[in-house]
Amino acid sequence: MSHAQFPSTRMRRNRRTPWSRRLVAENTLSPGDFIWPIFVTEGTSTRVPVPSMPQVERLSVDLSVKAAEEAATLGIPVIALFPYTEPRLRSEDGDEALNPENLVCKAVRAIKQAVPEIGVLCDVALDPYTSHGHDGLLRHDTIVNDATVEILCRQSLVQAEAGCDVIAPSDMMDGRVGAIRQALDARGFTHVQIMAYSAKYASGFYGPFRDAVGSSGALKGDKRTYQMDSANGDEALREAALDIAEGADMIMVKPGMPYLDIVARIKQTFRVPTFAYQVSGEYSMIMAACQNGWLDPDKVILESLMAFKRAGADGILTYFALDAVKRLKAM
């Protein structure tokens, strides 16, 4: 082929140098894109490794404060708190979720007092507190919807009173977003945001998380009667539409990478703040492969996170948050 016949457009031209690749990049990652989940446990100066999640630990409240301080220093805008509830505090109805002195509430108050500039997100669901491991009330082997929603409203109020900035209902009960919004507004918490887990799938990728919060051994049966079927995509749009109409400020898709098509469809359809959760199973797979030398962490961690931005996510809840920010700052 002669030069005269060769096309004048050469796509490789913009890829030739690092500065040019940065210049034409369609998507970027920054510290402001991340929500960092922290597992909280009882005790003082206590760190408990989570065996199925390499380099992830449960932290006592005092160490959670230090973690929040580090996150704020690095520019991470929000942390998400998940409790490890001692088995003696678990019950059929998850009453510990309504205790103003429970582990999450104590952590929220301590963090907001020490690091008021960082946002605190609290999960709203009963699975860390129930003896059966489900997100709602179990009656005769059935998760009952409306009675669960009443409890979730009370749980949300307890967390808001502790100082939580973002309520994140992850239970997948019908109508809970609207009920929680009404409950918050009636008590004067009109400023508290709701990040609705609108498309939360019944997934096998949650196993390590359940180890971390202590619900894996407790879970009886599965969650397919209330979490979404992985075969369905249109249903996710219906769920998101309902939650937005009920007052959700932000939408969450969970898990993340296996459902990037859902992230893209929700963002393109509704143009609302849309987030994705790079869940424990995704994290543990990547970490295990890196530790075995099968993958290069310097390449795949940021690449996996960029996939969410390319799909349209405004931010990512990820256990890699701290590591990712440090890698970005070193670039």
RODO-2510 file (C-alpha; in nm, 4 decimals, decimal comma):
residues 331
     n   res          X          Y          Z
     1     m     0,0000     0,0000     0,0000
     2     s     0,1437     0,3367    -0,1000
     3     h     0,1379     0,6400     0,1261
     4     a    -0,1075     0,8075    -0,1130
     5     q    -0,3614     0,5303    -0,0596
     6     f    -0,3221     0,5159     0,3195
     7     p    -0,5979     0,6988     0,5145
     8     s    -0,5037     1,0390     0,6521
     9     t    -0,6637     0,9596     0,9880
    10     r    -0,4358     0,7517     1,2084
    11     m    -0,6008     0,6623     1,5377
    12     r    -0,2659     0,5710     1,6956
    13     r    -0,1414     0,9289     1,6641
    14     n    -0,3213     1,0413     1,9820
    15     r    -0,1977     0,7346     2,1724
    16     r     0,1713     0,7861     2,1023
    17     t     0,2737     0,9746     2,4181
    18     p     0,1550     0,9750     2,7801
    19     w     0,0665     1,3455     2,7723
    20     s    -0,1428     1,2999     2,4589
    21     r    -0,3266     1,0039     2,6063
    22     r    -0,4105     1,2136     2,9123
    23     l    -0,5186     1,5035     2,6942
    24     v    -0,7762     1,3044     2,4969
    25     a    -0,8959     1,0767     2,7790
    26     e    -1,2762     1,0560     2,7722
    27     n    -1,3041     0,9609     3,1410
    28     t    -1,0943     1,0282     3,4486
    29     l    -1,0751     0,9023     3,8049
    30     s    -1,0290     1,1295     4,1040
    31     p    -1,0563     1,0939     4,4836
    32     g    -1,3998     1,2535     4,4616
    33     d    -1,5301     0,9487     4,2744
    34     f    -1,4977     0,7102     4,5678
    35     i    -1,7006     0,5996     4,8671
    36     w    -1,4915     0,3951     5,1095
    37     p    -1,6691     0,1209     5,3083
    38     i    -1,5487     0,0594     5,6646
    39     f    -1,6456    -0,2393     5,8790
    40     v    -1,6889    -0,1455     6,2441
    41     t    -1,6454    -0,3769     6,5415
    42     e    -1,6571    -0,3511     6,9203
    43     g    -1,3503    -0,2781     7,1314
    44     t    -1,0729    -0,0228     7,1503
    45     s    -0,7655    -0,0139     6,9250
    46     t    -0,9029    -0,3307     6,7695
    47     r    -0,8303    -0,4593     6,4207
    48     v    -0,9827    -0,7873     6,3050
    49     p    -0,8776    -0,9110     5,9597
    50     v    -1,1505    -1,0396     5,7304
    51     p    -0,9980    -1,3637     5,5958
    52     s    -1,1984    -1,3661     5,2717
    53     m    -1,1092    -1,0022     5,1965
    54     p    -0,7295    -0,9598     5,1841
    55     q    -0,6065    -0,6368     5,3515
    56     v    -0,9566    -0,5490     5,4780
    57     e    -1,0126    -0,5286     5,8535
    58     r    -1,2942    -0,4628     6,0951
    59     l    -1,2041    -0,1534     6,2974
    60     s    -1,3131    -0,0424     6,6427
    61     v    -1,4808     0,2975     6,6667
    62     d    -1,1603     0,4805     6,7639
    63     l    -0,9735     0,3351     6,4656
    64     s    -1,2703     0,4078     6,2396
    65     v    -1,2285     0,7732     6,3344
    66     k    -0,8622     0,7578     6,2326
    67     a    -0,9613     0,5918     5,9051
    68     a    -1,2118     0,8694     5,8398
    69     e    -0,9433     1,1289     5,9085
    70     e    -0,7137     0,9615     5,6544
    71     a    -0,9943     0,9446     5,3982
    72     a    -1,0701     1,3140     5,4425
    73     t    -0,7012     1,4024     5,4066
    74     l    -0,6865     1,2097     5,0795
    75     g    -0,9956     1,3836     4,9435
    76     i    -1,2412     1,0940     4,9652
    77     p    -1,5793     1,2633     5,0177
    78     v    -1,7824     0,9851     5,1808
    79     i    -1,7293     0,6776     5,3967
    80     a    -1,9870     0,3996     5,4377
    81     l    -2,0230     0,2211     5,7714
    82     f    -2,1156    -0,1456     5,8132
    83     p    -2,1311    -0,3087     6,1578
    84     y    -2,0150    -0,6466     6,2745
    85     t    -2,2922    -0,7247     6,5224
    86     e    -2,2049    -0,9724     6,7944
    87     p    -2,4231    -1,2858     6,7789
    88     r    -2,5605    -1,2136     7,1276
    89     l    -2,7117    -0,8884     6,9921
    90     r    -2,8821    -1,0494     6,6934
    91     s    -3,2499    -1,1328     6,7138
    92     e    -3,5366    -1,2538     6,4969
    93     d    -3,6586    -0,8962     6,4447
    94     g    -3,3191    -0,7223     6,4403
    95     d    -3,4055    -0,4909     6,7299
    96     e    -3,0436    -0,3796     6,7686
    97     a    -3,0874    -0,1779     6,4476
    98     l    -3,3142     0,0555     6,6477
    99     n    -3,0757     0,1034     6,9390
   100     p    -2,9443     0,4640     6,9429
   101     e    -2,6321     0,3275     7,1121
   102     n    -2,5629     0,0553     6,8595
   103     l    -2,2231     0,0243     6,6973
   104     v    -2,3057     0,2205     6,3829
   105     c    -2,4600     0,5110     6,5735
   106     k    -2,1610     0,5340     6,8075
   107     a    -1,9270     0,5342     6,5080
   108     v    -2,1287     0,8011     6,3260
   109     r    -2,1239     1,0344     6,6262
   110     a    -1,7521     0,9863     6,6857
   111     i    -1,6618     1,0394     6,3199
   112     k    -1,8818     1,3458     6,2706
   113     q    -1,7383     1,5038     6,5856
   114     a    -1,3774     1,4426     6,4788
   115     v    -1,4114     1,4820     6,0997
   116     p    -1,7233     1,6933     6,0370
   117     e    -1,6230     1,7646     5,6782
   118     i    -1,6526     1,4029     5,5624
   119     g    -1,9834     1,2547     5,4558
   120     v    -2,1104     0,9455     5,6361
   121     l    -2,3346     0,6944     5,4591
   122     c    -2,5280     0,4345     5,6572
   123     d    -2,6771     0,1175     5,5184
   124     v    -3,0440     0,0620     5,6002
   125     a    -3,1339    -0,3066     5,6140
   126     l    -3,1748    -0,5593     5,8916
   127     d    -2,9301    -0,8332     5,7828
   128     p    -2,6454    -0,7242     6,0162
   129     y    -2,8887    -0,7480     6,3079
   130     t    -3,1155    -1,0478     6,2433
   131     s    -3,0463    -1,3980     6,3678
   132     h    -3,1667    -1,5366     6,0320
   133     g    -2,9463    -1,3078     5,8185
   134     h    -3,2236    -1,1577     5,6066
   135     d    -3,2725    -0,7886     5,5262
   136     g    -3,6296    -0,7869     5,6575
   137     l    -3,8666    -0,9427     5,9063
   138     l    -3,9171    -1,3157     5,8619
   139     r    -4,2670    -1,4507     5,9225
   140     h    -4,3421    -1,8181     5,8474
   141     d    -4,0467    -1,8400     5,6047
   142     t    -4,1612    -1,5254     5,4211
   143     i    -3,9973    -1,1826     5,4279
   144     v    -4,2866    -0,9471     5,5001
   145     n    -4,2674    -0,6165     5,3151
   146     d    -4,4789    -0,3534     5,4888
   147     a    -4,3885    -0,4444     5,8458
   148     t    -4,0219    -0,4371     5,7432
   149     v    -4,0629    -0,0899     5,5925
   150     e    -4,1932     0,0393     5,9264
   151     i    -3,8786    -0,0905     6,0992
   152     l    -3,6539     0,0540     5,8288
   153     c    -3,8086     0,3976     5,8825
   154     r    -3,7252     0,3765     6,2521
   155     q    -3,3726     0,2568     6,1724
   156     s    -3,3254     0,5513     5,9359
   157     l    -3,4369     0,7983     6,2027
   158     v    -3,1971     0,6516     6,4586
   159     q    -2,9092     0,6891     6,2125
   160     a    -3,0109     1,0420     6,1117
   161     e    -3,0273     1,1453     6,4764
   162     a    -2,6724     1,0137     6,5213
   163     g    -2,5552     1,2451     6,2417
   164     c    -2,5672     1,0278     5,9295
   165     d    -2,5592     1,2314     5,6073
   166     v    -2,6796     0,9707     5,3569
   167     i    -2,9353     0,6992     5,4248
   168     a    -2,8822     0,4035     5,1916
   169     p    -3,1688     0,1519     5,1949
   170     s    -3,0276    -0,1720     5,0547
   171     d    -3,3115    -0,4040     5,1608
   172     m    -3,5114    -0,4010     4,8339
   173     m    -3,8506    -0,3803     5,0046
   174     d    -4,1219    -0,2169     4,7913
   175     g    -4,2100     0,1409     4,8857
   176     r    -3,9363     0,1894     5,1417
   177     v    -3,7785     0,4959     4,9785
   178     g    -4,0986     0,6995     4,9928
   179     a    -4,1740     0,5872     5,3481
   180     i    -3,8236     0,6726     5,4681
   181     r    -3,8360     1,0129     5,2960
   182     q    -4,1632     1,0938     5,4671
   183     a    -4,0340     0,9776     5,8049
   184     l    -3,7160     1,1845     5,7737
   185     d    -3,9019     1,4957     5,6624
   186     a    -4,1587     1,4641     5,9397
   187     r    -3,8784     1,4675     6,1960
   188     g    -3,6992     1,7652     6,0409
   189     f    -3,4265     1,5714     5,8581
   190     t    -3,5076     1,7243     5,5205
   191     h    -3,1350     1,7682     5,4495
   192     v    -3,0514     1,3974     5,4855
   193     q    -2,9973     1,2394     5,1443
   194     i    -3,1220     0,9004     5,0268
   195     m    -2,9061     0,6788     4,8085
   196     a    -3,1428     0,4032     4,7025
   197     y    -3,0091     0,0599     4,6188
   198     s    -3,2600     0,0469     4,3352
   199     a    -3,1006    -0,2371     4,1397
   200     k    -2,9627    -0,4790     4,3953
   201     y    -2,9337    -0,8261     4,2518
   202     a    -2,9489    -1,1626     4,4294
   203     s    -2,5835    -1,2358     4,3679
   204     g    -2,3154    -1,4857     4,4556
   205     f    -2,0646    -1,2016     4,4774
   206     y    -2,1678    -1,0986     4,8319
   207     g    -2,0064    -1,3867     5,0201
   208     p    -1,7005    -1,2085     5,1643
   209     f    -1,9154    -0,9129     5,2779
   210     r    -2,1394    -1,1496     5,4712
   211     d    -1,8283    -1,2892     5,6376
   212     a    -1,7251    -0,9346     5,7312
   213     v    -2,0569    -0,8430     5,8954
   214     g    -2,1106    -1,1885     6,0426
   215     s    -2,4295    -1,2797     5,8571
   216     s    -2,3032    -1,5613     5,6322
   217     g    -2,3419    -1,8367     5,8892
   218     a    -2,6771    -1,6984     6,0031
   219     l    -2,8460    -1,6731     5,6625
   220     k    -3,1364    -1,9137     5,6237
   221     g    -3,2291    -1,9771     5,2626
   222     d    -3,1574    -1,7068     5,0058
   223     k    -3,2762    -1,3567     4,9157
   224     r    -3,4255    -1,4154     4,5731
   225     t    -3,7807    -1,3221     4,6754
   226     y    -3,6787    -0,9598     4,7272
   227     q    -3,3458    -0,9010     4,5520
   228     m    -3,3445    -0,8862     4,1718
   229     d    -3,2996    -1,1732     3,9286
   230     s    -2,9724    -1,1492     3,7357
   231     a    -3,1621    -1,2283     3,4143
   232     n    -3,3530    -0,8979     3,4265
   233     g    -3,2542    -0,5549     3,2991
   234     d    -3,5790    -0,3742     3,2204
   235     e    -3,6939    -0,4462     3,5751
   236     a    -3,4015    -0,2412     3,7060
   237     l    -3,5313     0,0617     3,5158
   238     r    -3,8744     0,0176     3,6727
   239     e    -3,7171    -0,0075     4,0188
   240     a    -3,5100     0,3067     3,9622
   241     a    -3,8106     0,4982     3,8280
   242     l    -4,0146     0,4108     4,1366
   243     d    -3,7348     0,5117     4,3758
   244     i    -3,6774     0,8433     4,1985
   245     a    -4,0504     0,9172     4,2124
   246     e    -4,0489     0,8357     4,5837
   247     g    -3,7717     1,0875     4,6538
   248     a    -3,4373     0,9146     4,6058
   249     d    -3,1530     1,1622     4,5573
   250     m    -2,9107     0,9048     4,4163
   251     i    -2,9323     0,5554     4,2672
   252     m    -2,7066     0,2577     4,3419
   253     v    -2,6464    -0,0541     4,1315
   254     k    -2,5107    -0,3611     4,3102
   255     p    -2,3004    -0,5619     4,2243
   256     g    -2,0897    -0,3500     3,9960
   257     m    -1,8810    -0,5020     3,7198
   258     p    -2,1226    -0,7874     3,6296
   259     y    -2,3952    -0,5223     3,5910
   260     l    -2,2228    -0,2385     3,4046
   261     d    -2,4991    -0,2576     3,1432
   262     i    -2,7492    -0,1703     3,4168
   263     v    -2,5360     0,1243     3,5308
   264     a    -2,5271     0,2542     3,1742
   265     r    -2,8996     0,2078     3,1134
   266     i    -3,0032     0,3797     3,4375
   267     k    -2,7702     0,6739     3,3789
   268     q    -2,8772     0,7170     3,0169
   269     t    -3,2477     0,6863     3,0987
   270     f    -3,2795     0,9039     3,4089
   271     r    -2,9719     1,1329     3,4142
   272     v    -2,9675     1,1256     3,7940
   273     p    -2,6616     1,0735     4,0168
   274     t    -2,5854     0,7051     3,9638
   275     f    -2,3435     0,4951     4,1644
   276     a    -2,2157     0,1394     4,1577
   277     y    -2,0887    -0,0891     4,4320
   278     q    -1,7733    -0,2852     4,3500
   279     v    -1,8736    -0,5564     4,5930
   280     s    -1,6689    -0,7817     4,8163
   281     g    -1,6584    -1,0717     4,5707
   282     e    -1,5221    -0,8474     4,2962
   283     y    -1,2610    -0,7069     4,5330
   284     s    -1,1555    -1,0476     4,6637
   285     m    -1,1217    -1,1969     4,3141
   286     i    -0,8921    -0,9173     4,2038
   287     m    -0,6878    -0,9285     4,5250
   288     a    -0,6515    -1,3081     4,5144
   289     a    -0,5322    -1,2965     4,1541
   290     c    -0,2858    -1,0186     4,2353
   291     q    -0,1491    -1,2005     4,5387
   292     n    -0,0965    -1,5119     4,3266
   293     g     0,0898    -1,3126     4,0647
   294     w    -0,1760    -1,3742     3,8002
   295     l    -0,2664    -1,0053     3,7674
   296     d    -0,0677    -0,6852     3,8147
   297     p    -0,2327    -0,4627     4,0803
   298     d    -0,0638    -0,1555     3,9329
   299     k    -0,2694    -0,2103     3,6194
   300     v    -0,5945    -0,3830     3,7078
   301     i    -0,7138    -0,1906     4,0165
   302     l    -0,7526     0,1434     3,8413
   303     e    -0,8627    -0,0261     3,5193
   304     s    -1,1470    -0,1984     3,7035
   305     l    -1,2578     0,1327     3,8545
   306     m    -1,2382     0,3181     3,5235
   307     a    -1,4889     0,0693     3,3819
   308     f    -1,7534     0,2148     3,6141
   309     k    -1,6859     0,5706     3,4989
   310     r    -1,6949     0,4642     3,1343
   311     a    -2,0330     0,2999     3,1932
   312     g    -2,1655     0,6285     3,3305
   313     a    -2,1306     0,5930     3,7071
   314     d    -2,0844     0,9200     3,8935
   315     g    -1,9002     0,7373     4,1694
   316     i    -1,7996     0,3983     4,3020
   317     l    -1,8336     0,2399     4,6435
   318     t    -1,5161     0,0317     4,6580
   319     y    -1,2845    -0,1341     4,9072
   320     f    -1,0011    -0,0139     4,6828
   321     a    -1,0806     0,3526     4,7561
   322     l    -0,7788     0,4299     4,9739
   323     d    -0,5408     0,2298     4,7558
   324     a    -0,6824     0,3842     4,4382
   325     v    -0,6389     0,7429     4,5617
   326     k    -0,2794     0,6749     4,6577
   327     r    -0,2137     0,5257     4,3148
   328     l    -0,3734     0,8255     4,1432
   329     k    -0,1640     1,0685     4,3453
   330     a     0,1523     0,8766     4,2540
   331     m     0,0818     0,8994     3,8808
***
